[in-house]
Amino acid sequence: MTPGLSKNDIIEYNGSVVIYIDRRRRRLLRIHRGGTFSSDRGNLKLDDLVGLNYGSKVKTSLNIDAWLLKPLLIDYLELGIRRVTQVIYPKDLGLILVLLGIAPGLRILEIGVGTGNTTIVLANSIRPDGHVYGYEIREEFLRVAQTNLEALKLNQYVTLKLKDAREGIDETDIDAAVVDIPDPWNVLDSLHNALKWSAPAVFFLPTMNQILKLFEAVNRHRGFTDIRCCEVFLREIELSSESVKPSTTMVGHTGYIMYARKVFKYSNAKA
Ligand SMILES: C[S@@+](CC[C@H](N)C(=O)[O-])C[C@H]1O[C@@H](n2cnc3c(N)ncnc32)[C@H](O)[C@@H]1O
């Protein structure tokens, strides 16, 4: 082992590695005996990687450089999990974490777990002493989310529930919530009961029709304030020595982020 590096900086059996040749050729792999990495730029024997430091460069069978990177959360989200539903993308999740003030120790409600992409990011951010309570109506999605969380060893920070959030939320004193279901206007009462006073919620909405319907419902409900809505655009810049320019392709639309905070529900009637 190189002095100064912790054991975690060394590639081991059953550990994971990102093999990076270029942006198009990067793969997240678990190291197992006898395994191989194959690509159009050559192959690597996984046994040969064991004992090397993350950050090392190796040559493929076609003498092409390949870098051995330690997987980060973004690598698992992009390369490592099984997707069975639409997911909230990292560009939106980053802002959502800040809007909700997500931090270690908080208790978070998630309505609409789906693939568990958002659950993973929430669980990673509230650990080691916080907790995520995730509600999902489809058992098959819940199983996939559970497997994805286990793969990242985040399942201990999450309780997944096979339950329709319209029928109520079991928890109270929740610090923040993420709602990603087609009809969020139907869970406003459940959400209001679950949240702490003044706690924030984010609603992820693919269409403008949903924004309008939710905005009207939130106004009618009167239990929320500081209602905002935005959309996040991410345009990648292509980097080469000859030409630095925006990518000609991009993810045009993912969804809108609506935000509101729970307040006391006063009657409109004058005393
Ligand atoms: C778009 S997916 C959520 C994806 C998730 N945000 C992610 O990033 O992986 C929406 C999920 O909400 C679930 N759902 C819809 N209505 C629900 C309800 N009333 N209560 C709980 N889950 C619900 C659907 O079954 C679906 O799996």
The ligand as a MOL file (V3000), in Angstrom:
LIG
                    3D

  0  0  0     0  0            999 V3000
M  V30 BEGIN CTAB
M  V30 COUNTS 27 29 0 0 0
M  V30 BEGIN ATOM
M  V30 1 C -41.8950 9.1660 -11.3030 0
M  V30 2 S -41.9470 7.9170 -10.0890 0 CHG=1
M  V30 3 C -40.8870 8.5460 -8.8180 0
M  V30 4 C -39.4300 8.4740 -9.1820 0
M  V30 5 C -38.4950 8.9090 -8.0780 0
M  V30 6 N -38.7260 10.2980 -7.7110 0
M  V30 7 C -37.0460 8.7170 -8.4830 0
M  V30 8 O -36.3190 9.7090 -8.6580 0
M  V30 9 O -36.6320 7.5470 -8.6440 0 CHG=-1
M  V30 10 C -43.5530 8.1750 -9.3770 0
M  V30 11 C -43.9550 7.0270 -8.4440 0
M  V30 12 O -45.0350 7.4420 -7.6320 0
M  V30 13 C -45.8310 6.3120 -7.3460 0
M  V30 14 N -47.1430 6.8300 -6.8870 0
M  V30 15 C -48.1460 7.3760 -7.6360 0
M  V30 16 N -49.1660 7.7640 -6.8500 0
M  V30 17 C -48.8090 7.4700 -5.5570 0
M  V30 18 C -49.4340 7.6380 -4.3010 0
M  V30 19 N -50.6610 8.1810 -4.2040 0
M  V30 20 N -48.7880 7.2320 -3.1690 0
M  V30 21 C -47.5500 6.6680 -3.2610 0
M  V30 22 N -46.8980 6.4830 -4.4470 0
M  V30 23 C -47.5020 6.8750 -5.5750 0
M  V30 24 C -45.8400 5.5810 -8.6980 0
M  V30 25 O -46.1910 4.2160 -8.5580 0
M  V30 26 C -44.4120 5.7840 -9.1790 0
M  V30 27 O -43.5910 4.7160 -8.8340 0
M  V30 END ATOM
M  V30 BEGIN BOND
M  V30 1 1 1 2
M  V30 2 1 2 3
M  V30 3 1 2 10
M  V30 4 1 3 4
M  V30 5 1 4 5
M  V30 6 1 5 6
M  V30 7 1 5 7
M  V30 8 2 7 8
M  V30 9 1 7 9
M  V30 10 1 10 11
M  V30 11 1 11 12
M  V30 12 1 11 26
M  V30 13 1 12 13
M  V30 14 1 13 14
M  V30 15 1 13 24
M  V30 16 1 14 15
M  V30 17 1 14 23
M  V30 18 2 15 16
M  V30 19 1 16 17
M  V30 20 1 17 18
M  V30 21 2 17 23
M  V30 22 1 18 19
M  V30 23 2 18 20
M  V30 24 1 20 21
M  V30 25 2 21 22
M  V30 26 1 22 23
M  V30 27 1 24 25
M  V30 28 1 24 26
M  V30 29 1 26 27
M  V30 END BOND
M  V30 END CTAB
M  END
